[in-house]
Amino acid sequence: MSLKTVSARMVFDELDQGQPVVILDLRAPSEFEEWRISGPHQAKFYNVFYGDFFEDEEEAAAQLPKDQEITVVCAKGGASAAVAEILEQLGYQVRHMEGGMLAWSQLHVARPIPVISDGLKVWQINRVGKGCLSYVVAAQGEGLVVDPSRMTNLYEELAEQHGFRIRYVIDTHIHADHISGARTLANAVGASYRLTQTYPDAPLRYEPLQDKEILRLGNVQVETLSIHTPGHTPESTSLLINNRYLISGDTIFVQGVGRPDLGGQTAKWAQDLFESIYVRLAHLQNDTWVLPAHYQSMDEIKEHRLVFTTFGHLRATEKIKTNVGAYDFVRNIMQDSTPTPPNYEKIVDANMGRIDLDMETANFLEIGPNRCALVH
């Protein structure tokens, strides 16, 4: 009998639908505790190091249930196939997840955003294994893509499926947790790559995105207003669509704000972040949607299976504190001790065009969760 396999997408869909999923994760306990499979509904986990199965397979398997199907997961899919065969011979119901956690880290799920403007379509692309979010906006045969991952084919496929040409590709900032696909996508489809200019000495080539610049799509009143919101990084930019939907990059999240400490100028950047949130974005109405570039937990996936909030909710729950002053805001950030993103310096260098990465290196650098937020 051939070994039963399952894809990362199939596992996510089962968790999304609330089906019971039992996962045996074969990675070292430290890797497992750092980052694991997660979905809208949680799986039941067992963590047994794969090497234990080759020392004493029966002892290693003793804690596993025989009355439930077990999904075996490892780093890249090799060890899980071998252990699944061992378990199958021992009488367990098993399947192994192809590609392992590498496949999980590259899984993207596209969800439509229920917009209220005629002729406008917006999608949130959720890279569920990393908590990274990108966006596609389209109208009248033209579209723009915001913060695309390096798996650019999915954006091209979405454009082809819905019949629009990608006109702009935008990075809200120089990302530190994943390799941007913006330049690759723009070159592939003949689009303009846009980024707010802040690093003139970097070899990165782009068309500068000006503060308060308006980007229009087709003949419909689809207005994308760029708002320079420095703080997380000096070039951070938010995009306001039809005065209703704010693609906020790493400036504001559902549960917190962007971290300003990765550039070695924490106090200055924290002051900039305060000005961005409490001055530059203060005029936005309570019903304005906030669509961030990242999220920390599957608990942030709410209605419509989307990650979003509104300014009214942020203000009401004090995620954006209505009575905070700049001094207290900066002091709280200076006291935060959130771990830095792994490999972020090399990722930033790649996204600035300073180094080129082969696929294997890019895969290695991106493994693990994002850590771009300071959570309140």
LOKOLVO-393625 format. One record per residue (C-alpha): residue number from 0; x negated, y negated, z; residue in one letter. Coordinates in steps of 0.2 Angstrom, whole numbers, plus 5000, padded with zeros to 4 digits. Layout:
N
<rec i="NUM" px="X" py="Y" pz="Z" aa="a"/>
...
//
This chain:
376
<rec i="0" px="5000" py="5000" pz="5000" aa="m"/>
<rec i="1" px="4993" py="4983" pz="4995" aa="s"/>
<rec i="2" px="4990" py="4970" pz="5009" aa="l"/>
<rec i="3" px="5005" py="4958" pz="5010" aa="k"/>
<rec i="4" px="4999" py="4939" pz="5008" aa="t"/>
<rec i="5" px="5008" py="4923" pz="5011" aa="v"/>
<rec i="6" px="5003" py="4905" pz="5005" aa="s"/>
<rec i="7" px="5001" py="4890" pz="5016" aa="a"/>
<rec i="8" px="5016" py="4882" pz="5009" aa="r"/>
<rec i="9" px="5027" py="4897" pz="5013" aa="m"/>
<rec i="10" px="5021" py="4897" pz="5031" aa="v"/>
<rec i="11" px="5025" py="4878" pz="5032" aa="f"/>
<rec i="12" px="5043" py="4881" pz="5024" aa="d"/>
<rec i="13" px="5046" py="4895" pz="5037" aa="e"/>
<rec i="14" px="5041" py="4883" pz="5051" aa="l"/>
<rec i="15" px="5051" py="4869" pz="5043" aa="d"/>
<rec i="16" px="5067" py="4880" pz="5043" aa="q"/>
<rec i="17" px="5065" py="4885" pz="5061" aa="g"/>
<rec i="18" px="5061" py="4904" pz="5057" aa="q"/>
<rec i="19" px="5051" py="4913" pz="5070" aa="p"/>
<rec i="20" px="5032" py="4914" pz="5065" aa="v"/>
<rec i="21" px="5019" py="4923" pz="5074" aa="v"/>
<rec i="22" px="5001" py="4918" pz="5070" aa="i"/>
<rec i="23" px="4985" py="4927" pz="5074" aa="l"/>
<rec i="24" px="4971" py="4914" pz="5072" aa="d"/>
<rec i="25" px="4954" py="4922" pz="5071" aa="l"/>
<rec i="26" px="4943" py="4907" pz="5073" aa="r"/>
<rec i="27" px="4933" py="4903" pz="5088" aa="a"/>
<rec i="28" px="4943" py="4897" pz="5103" aa="p"/>
<rec i="29" px="4935" py="4879" pz="5102" aa="s"/>
<rec i="30" px="4940" py="4878" pz="5083" aa="e"/>
<rec i="31" px="4957" py="4884" pz="5087" aa="f"/>
<rec i="32" px="4960" py="4872" pz="5102" aa="e"/>
<rec i="33" px="4954" py="4857" pz="5091" aa="e"/>
<rec i="34" px="4965" py="4860" pz="5076" aa="w"/>
<rec i="35" px="4978" py="4873" pz="5072" aa="r"/>
<rec i="36" px="4994" py="4876" pz="5061" aa="i"/>
<rec i="37" px="5008" py="4865" pz="5066" aa="s"/>
<rec i="38" px="5026" py="4862" pz="5059" aa="g"/>
<rec i="39" px="5042" py="4854" pz="5063" aa="p"/>
<rec i="40" px="5045" py="4870" pz="5073" aa="h"/>
<rec i="41" px="5031" py="4878" pz="5082" aa="q"/>
<rec i="42" px="5024" py="4895" pz="5079" aa="a"/>
<rec i="43" px="5019" py="4908" pz="5093" aa="k"/>
<rec i="44" px="5000" py="4909" pz="5093" aa="f"/>
<rec i="45" px="4987" py="4922" pz="5097" aa="y"/>
<rec i="46" px="4969" py="4917" pz="5096" aa="n"/>
<rec i="47" px="4957" py="4932" pz="5095" aa="v"/>
<rec i="48" px="4940" py="4929" pz="5088" aa="f"/>
<rec i="49" px="4938" py="4940" pz="5072" aa="y"/>
<rec i="50" px="4921" py="4948" pz="5077" aa="g"/>
<rec i="51" px="4931" py="4956" pz="5092" aa="d"/>
<rec i="52" px="4940" py="4967" pz="5079" aa="f"/>
<rec i="53" px="4924" py="4974" pz="5073" aa="f"/>
<rec i="54" px="4918" py="4979" pz="5090" aa="e"/>
<rec i="55" px="4933" py="4987" pz="5097" aa="d"/>
<rec i="56" px="4948" py="4985" pz="5085" aa="e"/>
<rec i="57" px="4961" py="4993" pz="5097" aa="e"/>
<rec i="58" px="4956" py="4982" pz="5112" aa="e"/>
<rec i="59" px="4956" py="4966" pz="5101" aa="a"/>
<rec i="60" px="4974" py="4971" pz="5095" aa="a"/>
<rec i="61" px="4981" py="4976" pz="5112" aa="a"/>
<rec i="62" px="4989" py="4959" pz="5116" aa="q"/>
<rec i="63" px="4998" py="4958" pz="5099" aa="l"/>
<rec i="64" px="5016" py="4962" pz="5097" aa="p"/>
<rec i="65" px="5021" py="4977" pz="5086" aa="k"/>
<rec i="66" px="5039" py="4972" pz="5084" aa="d"/>
<rec i="67" px="5036" py="4956" pz="5075" aa="q"/>
<rec i="68" px="5027" py="4952" pz="5058" aa="e"/>
<rec i="69" px="5010" py="4944" pz="5062" aa="i"/>
<rec i="70" px="5002" py="4931" pz="5050" aa="t"/>
<rec i="71" px="4984" py="4932" pz="5051" aa="v"/>
<rec i="72" px="4974" py="4916" pz="5048" aa="v"/>
<rec i="73" px="4955" py="4912" pz="5047" aa="c"/>
<rec i="74" px="4944" py="4898" pz="5041" aa="a"/>
<rec i="75" px="4945" py="4902" pz="5022" aa="k"/>
<rec i="76" px="4955" py="4918" pz="5020" aa="g"/>
<rec i="77" px="4941" py="4931" pz="5020" aa="g"/>
<rec i="78" px="4941" py="4937" pz="5038" aa="a"/>
<rec i="79" px="4960" py="4937" pz="5039" aa="s"/>
<rec i="80" px="4962" py="4949" pz="5025" aa="a"/>
<rec i="81" px="4949" py="4961" pz="5033" aa="a"/>
<rec i="82" px="4958" py="4960" pz="5050" aa="v"/>
<rec i="83" px="4975" py="4962" pz="5042" aa="a"/>
<rec i="84" px="4970" py="4978" pz="5035" aa="e"/>
<rec i="85" px="4963" py="4984" pz="5052" aa="i"/>
<rec i="86" px="4980" py="4979" pz="5060" aa="l"/>
<rec i="87" px="4990" py="4987" pz="5046" aa="e"/>
<rec i="88" px="4981" py="5004" pz="5049" aa="q"/>
<rec i="89" px="4985" py="5002" pz="5068" aa="l"/>
<rec i="90" px="5003" py="5001" pz="5064" aa="g"/>
<rec i="91" px="5006" py="4982" pz="5065" aa="y"/>
<rec i="92" px="5017" py="4972" pz="5053" aa="q"/>
<rec i="93" px="5005" py="4960" pz="5046" aa="v"/>
<rec i="94" px="5002" py="4948" pz="5031" aa="r"/>
<rec i="95" px="4987" py="4937" pz="5029" aa="h"/>
<rec i="96" px="4988" py="4918" pz="5024" aa="m"/>
<rec i="97" px="4978" py="4915" pz="5008" aa="e"/>
<rec i="98" px="4964" py="4902" pz="5008" aa="g"/>
<rec i="99" px="4965" py="4901" pz="5027" aa="g"/>
<rec i="100" px="4964" py="4884" pz="5036" aa="m"/>
<rec i="101" px="4956" py="4877" pz="5021" aa="l"/>
<rec i="102" px="4972" py="4880" pz="5011" aa="a"/>
<rec i="103" px="4982" py="4873" pz="5026" aa="w"/>
<rec i="104" px="4971" py="4857" pz="5026" aa="s"/>
<rec i="105" px="4975" py="4854" pz="5007" aa="q"/>
<rec i="106" px="4994" py="4857" pz="5008" aa="l"/>
<rec i="107" px="5005" py="4842" pz="5002" aa="h"/>
<rec i="108" px="5023" py="4841" pz="5004" aa="v"/>
<rec i="109" px="5033" py="4827" pz="4994" aa="a"/>
<rec i="110" px="5049" py="4820" pz="5002" aa="r"/>
<rec i="111" px="5060" py="4807" pz="4994" aa="p"/>
<rec i="112" px="5063" py="4791" pz="5005" aa="i"/>
<rec i="113" px="5082" py="4786" pz="5005" aa="p"/>
<rec i="114" px="5080" py="4768" pz="4998" aa="v"/>
<rec i="115" px="5094" py="4756" pz="4996" aa="i"/>
<rec i="116" px="5088" py="4747" pz="4981" aa="s"/>
<rec i="117" px="5095" py="4751" pz="4964" aa="d"/>
<rec i="118" px="5083" py="4758" pz="4952" aa="g"/>
<rec i="119" px="5069" py="4761" pz="4965" aa="l"/>
<rec i="120" px="5062" py="4778" pz="4970" aa="k"/>
<rec i="121" px="5049" py="4780" pz="4984" aa="v"/>
<rec i="122" px="5041" py="4797" pz="4990" aa="w"/>
<rec i="123" px="5031" py="4800" pz="5005" aa="q"/>
<rec i="124" px="5018" py="4813" pz="5002" aa="i"/>
<rec i="125" px="5013" py="4822" pz="5018" aa="n"/>
<rec i="126" px="4997" py="4831" pz="5019" aa="r"/>
<rec i="127" px="5003" py="4842" pz="5033" aa="v"/>
<rec i="128" px="4987" py="4850" pz="5039" aa="g"/>
<rec i="129" px="4978" py="4833" pz="5042" aa="k"/>
<rec i="130" px="4993" py="4821" pz="5046" aa="g"/>
<rec i="131" px="4988" py="4810" pz="5031" aa="c"/>
<rec i="132" px="5002" py="4801" pz="5021" aa="l"/>
<rec i="133" px="5002" py="4794" pz="5004" aa="s"/>
<rec i="134" px="5016" py="4786" pz="4994" aa="y"/>
<rec i="135" px="5023" py="4784" pz="4977" aa="v"/>
<rec i="136" px="5034" py="4770" pz="4971" aa="v"/>
<rec i="137" px="5043" py="4770" pz="4954" aa="a"/>
<rec i="138" px="5055" py="4760" pz="4944" aa="a"/>
<rec i="139" px="5059" py="4757" pz="4926" aa="q"/>
<rec i="140" px="5046" py="4769" pz="4920" aa="g"/>
<rec i="141" px="5032" py="4762" pz="4930" aa="e"/>
<rec i="142" px="5024" py="4767" pz="4946" aa="g"/>
<rec i="143" px="5011" py="4764" pz="4959" aa="l"/>
<rec i="144" px="5002" py="4776" pz="4971" aa="v"/>
<rec i="145" px="4996" py="4771" pz="4988" aa="v"/>
<rec i="146" px="4982" py="4780" pz="4998" aa="d"/>
<rec i="147" px="4981" py="4796" pz="4987" aa="p"/>
<rec i="148" px="4971" py="4811" pz="4992" aa="s"/>
<rec i="149" px="4958" py="4819" pz="4981" aa="r"/>
<rec i="150" px="4971" py="4832" pz="4976" aa="m"/>
<rec i="151" px="4977" py="4820" pz="4962" aa="t"/>
<rec i="152" px="4986" py="4832" pz="4951" aa="n"/>
<rec i="153" px="5001" py="4832" pz="4962" aa="l"/>
<rec i="154" px="5003" py="4813" pz="4959" aa="y"/>
<rec i="155" px="5002" py="4816" pz="4940" aa="e"/>
<rec i="156" px="5014" py="4830" pz="4941" aa="e"/>
<rec i="157" px="5027" py="4819" pz="4950" aa="l"/>
<rec i="158" px="5025" py="4805" pz="4938" aa="a"/>
<rec i="159" px="5028" py="4817" pz="4923" aa="e"/>
<rec i="160" px="5042" py="4825" pz="4932" aa="q"/>
<rec i="161" px="5051" py="4809" pz="4935" aa="h"/>
<rec i="162" px="5046" py="4800" pz="4919" aa="g"/>
<rec i="163" px="5035" py="4785" pz="4924" aa="f"/>
<rec i="164" px="5018" py="4779" pz="4920" aa="r"/>
<rec i="165" px="5006" py="4776" pz="4935" aa="i"/>
<rec i="166" px="5002" py="4757" pz="4933" aa="r"/>
<rec i="167" px="4993" py="4754" pz="4950" aa="y"/>
<rec i="168" px="4983" py="4765" pz="4962" aa="v"/>
<rec i="169" px="4980" py="4757" pz="4979" aa="i"/>
<rec i="170" px="4970" py="4761" pz="4994" aa="d"/>
<rec i="171" px="4976" py="4751" pz="5009" aa="t"/>
<rec i="172" px="4958" py="4752" pz="5016" aa="h"/>
<rec i="173" px="4942" py="4762" pz="5015" aa="i"/>
<rec i="174" px="4947" py="4779" pz="5023" aa="h"/>
<rec i="175" px="4937" py="4787" pz="5037" aa="a"/>
<rec i="176" px="4945" py="4804" pz="5039" aa="d"/>
<rec i="177" px="4948" py="4810" pz="5021" aa="h"/>
<rec i="178" px="4941" py="4808" pz="5003" aa="i"/>
<rec i="179" px="4951" py="4795" pz="4993" aa="s"/>
<rec i="180" px="4957" py="4801" pz="4976" aa="g"/>
<rec i="181" px="4962" py="4783" pz="4971" aa="a"/>
<rec i="182" px="4947" py="4780" pz="4959" aa="r"/>
<rec i="183" px="4949" py="4798" pz="4951" aa="t"/>
<rec i="184" px="4968" py="4796" pz="4949" aa="l"/>
<rec i="185" px="4966" py="4778" pz="4942" aa="a"/>
<rec i="186" px="4953" py="4784" pz="4929" aa="n"/>
<rec i="187" px="4963" py="4799" pz="4924" aa="a"/>
<rec i="188" px="4979" py="4790" pz="4920" aa="v"/>
<rec i="189" px="4972" py="4773" pz="4915" aa="g"/>
<rec i="190" px="4979" py="4763" pz="4930" aa="a"/>
<rec i="191" px="4971" py="4749" pz="4939" aa="s"/>
<rec i="192" px="4963" py="4753" pz="4955" aa="y"/>
<rec i="193" px="4966" py="4740" pz="4968" aa="r"/>
<rec i="194" px="4958" py="4737" pz="4985" aa="l"/>
<rec i="195" px="4956" py="4721" pz="4996" aa="t"/>
<rec i="196" px="4939" py="4714" pz="4993" aa="q"/>
<rec i="197" px="4928" py="4715" pz="5009" aa="t"/>
<rec i="198" px="4912" py="4724" pz="5004" aa="y"/>
<rec i="199" px="4904" py="4715" pz="4989" aa="p"/>
<rec i="200" px="4888" py="4725" pz="4991" aa="d"/>
<rec i="201" px="4896" py="4742" pz="4990" aa="a"/>
<rec i="202" px="4895" py="4751" pz="4973" aa="p"/>
<rec i="203" px="4913" py="4754" pz="4973" aa="l"/>
<rec i="204" px="4922" py="4747" pz="4958" aa="r"/>
<rec i="205" px="4940" py="4741" pz="4959" aa="y"/>
<rec i="206" px="4951" py="4726" pz="4955" aa="e"/>
<rec i="207" px="4952" py="4715" pz="4970" aa="p"/>
<rec i="208" px="4970" py="4714" pz="4978" aa="l"/>
<rec i="209" px="4973" py="4697" pz="4984" aa="q"/>
<rec i="210" px="4983" py="4692" pz="5000" aa="d"/>
<rec i="211" px="5001" py="4689" pz="4996" aa="k"/>
<rec i="212" px="4999" py="4695" pz="4978" aa="e"/>
<rec i="213" px="5015" py="4702" pz="4971" aa="i"/>
<rec i="214" px="5015" py="4718" pz="4960" aa="l"/>
<rec i="215" px="5030" py="4721" pz="4950" aa="r"/>
<rec i="216" px="5036" py="4737" pz="4942" aa="l"/>
<rec i="217" px="5046" py="4737" pz="4926" aa="g"/>
<rec i="218" px="5061" py="4725" pz="4924" aa="n"/>
<rec i="219" px="5069" py="4729" pz="4940" aa="v"/>
<rec i="220" px="5066" py="4718" pz="4955" aa="q"/>
<rec i="221" px="5054" py="4729" pz="4963" aa="v"/>
<rec i="222" px="5042" py="4718" pz="4973" aa="e"/>
<rec i="223" px="5027" py="4724" pz="4981" aa="t"/>
<rec i="224" px="5019" py="4711" pz="4992" aa="l"/>
<rec i="225" px="5002" py="4714" pz="4998" aa="s"/>
<rec i="226" px="4998" py="4707" pz="5016" aa="i"/>
<rec i="227" px="4980" py="4707" pz="5022" aa="h"/>
<rec i="228" px="4981" py="4715" pz="5039" aa="t"/>
<rec i="229" px="4963" py="4717" pz="5045" aa="p"/>
<rec i="230" px="4959" py="4725" pz="5061" aa="g"/>
<rec i="231" px="4957" py="4744" pz="5059" aa="h"/>
<rec i="232" px="4945" py="4739" pz="5045" aa="t"/>
<rec i="233" px="4942" py="4721" pz="5038" aa="p"/>
<rec i="234" px="4950" py="4725" pz="5021" aa="e"/>
<rec i="235" px="4965" py="4734" pz="5028" aa="s"/>
<rec i="236" px="4981" py="4729" pz="5018" aa="t"/>
<rec i="237" px="4999" py="4733" pz="5021" aa="s"/>
<rec i="238" px="5012" py="4733" pz="5006" aa="l"/>
<rec i="239" px="5029" py="4726" pz="5008" aa="l"/>
<rec i="240" px="5042" py="4733" pz="4996" aa="i"/>
<rec i="241" px="5057" py="4723" pz="4992" aa="n"/>
<rec i="242" px="5056" py="4715" pz="5009" aa="n"/>
<rec i="243" px="5062" py="4731" pz="5017" aa="r"/>
<rec i="244" px="5049" py="4745" pz="5017" aa="y"/>
<rec i="245" px="5031" py="4742" pz="5024" aa="l"/>
<rec i="246" px="5018" py="4754" pz="5019" aa="i"/>
<rec i="247" px="5007" py="4750" pz="5034" aa="s"/>
<rec i="248" px="4991" py="4759" pz="5031" aa="g"/>
<rec i="249" px="4982" py="4762" pz="5047" aa="d"/>
<rec i="250" px="4988" py="4745" pz="5055" aa="t"/>
<rec i="251" px="5003" py="4752" pz="5063" aa="i"/>
<rec i="252" px="5009" py="4769" pz="5067" aa="f"/>
<rec i="253" px="5025" py="4777" pz="5074" aa="v"/>
<rec i="254" px="5016" py="4780" pz="5090" aa="q"/>
<rec i="255" px="5002" py="4767" pz="5091" aa="g"/>
<rec i="256" px="4990" py="4756" pz="5081" aa="v"/>
<rec i="257" px="4975" py="4758" pz="5071" aa="g"/>
<rec i="258" px="4958" py="4760" pz="5080" aa="r"/>
<rec i="259" px="4946" py="4746" pz="5077" aa="p"/>
<rec i="260" px="4931" py="4754" pz="5084" aa="d"/>
<rec i="261" px="4923" py="4763" pz="5070" aa="l"/>
<rec i="262" px="4913" py="4748" pz="5062" aa="g"/>
<rec i="263" px="4903" py="4744" pz="5078" aa="g"/>
<rec i="264" px="4913" py="4727" pz="5080" aa="q"/>
<rec i="265" px="4927" py="4733" pz="5092" aa="t"/>
<rec i="266" px="4931" py="4717" pz="5100" aa="a"/>
<rec i="267" px="4931" py="4706" pz="5084" aa="k"/>
<rec i="268" px="4941" py="4719" pz="5075" aa="w"/>
<rec i="269" px="4953" py="4721" pz="5089" aa="a"/>
<rec i="270" px="4956" py="4703" pz="5089" aa="q"/>
<rec i="271" px="4959" py="4704" pz="5070" aa="d"/>
<rec i="272" px="4971" py="4718" pz="5073" aa="l"/>
<rec i="273" px="4981" py="4708" pz="5086" aa="f"/>
<rec i="274" px="4983" py="4693" pz="5074" aa="e"/>
<rec i="275" px="4988" py="4705" pz="5060" aa="s"/>
<rec i="276" px="5002" py="4714" pz="5071" aa="i"/>
<rec i="277" px="5008" py="4699" pz="5081" aa="y"/>
<rec i="278" px="5006" py="4685" pz="5068" aa="v"/>
<rec i="279" px="5005" py="4691" pz="5050" aa="r"/>
<rec i="280" px="5019" py="4704" pz="5052" aa="l"/>
<rec i="281" px="5029" py="4695" pz="5066" aa="a"/>
<rec i="282" px="5042" py="4689" pz="5053" aa="h"/>
<rec i="283" px="5047" py="4706" pz="5048" aa="l"/>
<rec i="284" px="5065" py="4710" pz="5052" aa="q"/>
<rec i="285" px="5070" py="4724" pz="5065" aa="n"/>
<rec i="286" px="5077" py="4735" pz="5051" aa="d"/>
<rec i="287" px="5061" py="4735" pz="5041" aa="t"/>
<rec i="288" px="5054" py="4753" pz="5039" aa="w"/>
<rec i="289" px="5036" py="4756" pz="5044" aa="v"/>
<rec i="290" px="5028" py="4769" pz="5033" aa="l"/>
<rec i="291" px="5011" py="4773" pz="5040" aa="p"/>
<rec i="292" px="4996" py="4782" pz="5032" aa="a"/>
<rec i="293" px="4994" py="4795" pz="5046" aa="h"/>
<rec i="294" px="5003" py="4803" pz="5061" aa="y"/>
<rec i="295" px="4997" py="4812" pz="5076" aa="q"/>
<rec i="296" px="5010" py="4825" pz="5079" aa="s"/>
<rec i="297" px="5024" py="4835" pz="5071" aa="m"/>
<rec i="298" px="5036" py="4826" pz="5083" aa="d"/>
<rec i="299" px="5034" py="4811" pz="5073" aa="e"/>
<rec i="300" px="5044" py="4819" pz="5058" aa="i"/>
<rec i="301" px="5061" py="4813" pz="5061" aa="k"/>
<rec i="302" px="5076" py="4810" pz="5050" aa="e"/>
<rec i="303" px="5075" py="4815" pz="5031" aa="h"/>
<rec i="304" px="5059" py="4825" pz="5037" aa="r"/>
<rec i="305" px="5050" py="4809" pz="5035" aa="l"/>
<rec i="306" px="5037" py="4800" pz="5046" aa="v"/>
<rec i="307" px="5043" py="4783" pz="5049" aa="f"/>
<rec i="308" px="5050" py="4770" pz="5061" aa="t"/>
<rec i="309" px="5057" py="4753" pz="5061" aa="t"/>
<rec i="310" px="5051" py="4737" pz="5068" aa="f"/>
<rec i="311" px="5066" py="4736" pz="5079" aa="g"/>
<rec i="312" px="5062" py="4753" pz="5087" aa="h"/>
<rec i="313" px="5044" py="4748" pz="5089" aa="l"/>
<rec i="314" px="5049" py="4732" pz="5098" aa="r"/>
<rec i="315" px="5062" py="4740" pz="5108" aa="a"/>
<rec i="316" px="5051" py="4754" pz="5114" aa="t"/>
<rec i="317" px="5036" py="4743" pz="5118" aa="e"/>
<rec i="318" px="5025" py="4752" pz="5105" aa="k"/>
<rec i="319" px="5023" py="4734" pz="5099" aa="i"/>
<rec i="320" px="5024" py="4725" pz="5116" aa="k"/>
<rec i="321" px="5033" py="4709" pz="5115" aa="t"/>
<rec i="322" px="5025" py="4700" pz="5129" aa="n"/>
<rec i="323" px="5007" py="4706" pz="5127" aa="v"/>
<rec i="324" px="4993" py="4693" pz="5124" aa="g"/>
<rec i="325" px="4977" py="4694" pz="5114" aa="a"/>
<rec i="326" px="4966" py="4696" pz="5129" aa="y"/>
<rec i="327" px="4976" py="4711" pz="5136" aa="d"/>
<rec i="328" px="4978" py="4719" pz="5119" aa="f"/>
<rec i="329" px="4959" py="4718" pz="5116" aa="v"/>
<rec i="330" px="4955" py="4724" pz="5133" aa="r"/>
<rec i="331" px="4966" py="4739" pz="5132" aa="n"/>
<rec i="332" px="4958" py="4744" pz="5115" aa="i"/>
<rec i="333" px="4940" py="4742" pz="5123" aa="m"/>
<rec i="334" px="4945" py="4754" pz="5136" aa="q"/>
<rec i="335" px="4951" py="4767" pz="5125" aa="d"/>
<rec i="336" px="4941" py="4783" pz="5123" aa="s"/>
<rec i="337" px="4949" py="4792" pz="5108" aa="t"/>
<rec i="338" px="4936" py="4804" pz="5100" aa="p"/>
<rec i="339" px="4929" py="4798" pz="5084" aa="t"/>
<rec i="340" px="4934" py="4807" pz="5067" aa="p"/>
<rec i="341" px="4922" py="4821" pz="5063" aa="p"/>
<rec i="342" px="4910" py="4816" pz="5049" aa="n"/>
<rec i="343" px="4918" py="4799" pz="5046" aa="y"/>
<rec i="344" px="4902" py="4790" pz="5042" aa="e"/>
<rec i="345" px="4899" py="4802" pz="5027" aa="k"/>
<rec i="346" px="4917" py="4801" pz="5022" aa="i"/>
<rec i="347" px="4916" py="4782" pz="5022" aa="v"/>
<rec i="348" px="4900" py="4782" pz="5012" aa="d"/>
<rec i="349" px="4909" py="4793" pz="4999" aa="a"/>
<rec i="350" px="4924" py="4782" pz="4998" aa="n"/>
<rec i="351" px="4913" py="4766" pz="4996" aa="m"/>
<rec i="352" px="4904" py="4775" pz="4981" aa="g"/>
<rec i="353" px="4888" py="4776" pz="4990" aa="r"/>
<rec i="354" px="4886" py="4795" pz="4988" aa="i"/>
<rec i="355" px="4894" py="4809" pz="4977" aa="d"/>
<rec i="356" px="4901" py="4824" pz="4985" aa="l"/>
<rec i="357" px="4903" py="4842" pz="4977" aa="d"/>
<rec i="358" px="4920" py="4851" pz="4981" aa="m"/>
<rec i="359" px="4912" py="4862" pz="4994" aa="e"/>
<rec i="360" px="4905" py="4847" pz="5004" aa="t"/>
<rec i="361" px="4921" py="4838" pz="5003" aa="a"/>
<rec i="362" px="4931" py="4853" pz="5009" aa="n"/>
<rec i="363" px="4919" py="4854" pz="5024" aa="f"/>
<rec i="364" px="4920" py="4835" pz="5028" aa="l"/>
<rec i="365" px="4939" py="4835" pz="5028" aa="e"/>
<rec i="366" px="4942" py="4850" pz="5039" aa="i"/>
<rec i="367" px="4951" py="4845" pz="5055" aa="g"/>
<rec i="368" px="4964" py="4833" pz="5061" aa="p"/>
<rec i="369" px="4964" py="4814" pz="5058" aa="n"/>
<rec i="370" px="4959" py="4802" pz="5072" aa="r"/>
<rec i="371" px="4963" py="4785" pz="5065" aa="c"/>
<rec i="372" px="4976" py="4780" pz="5078" aa="a"/>
<rec i="373" px="4976" py="4773" pz="5096" aa="l"/>
<rec i="374" px="4991" py="4781" pz="5104" aa="v"/>
<rec i="375" px="5001" py="4771" pz="5117" aa="h"/>
//
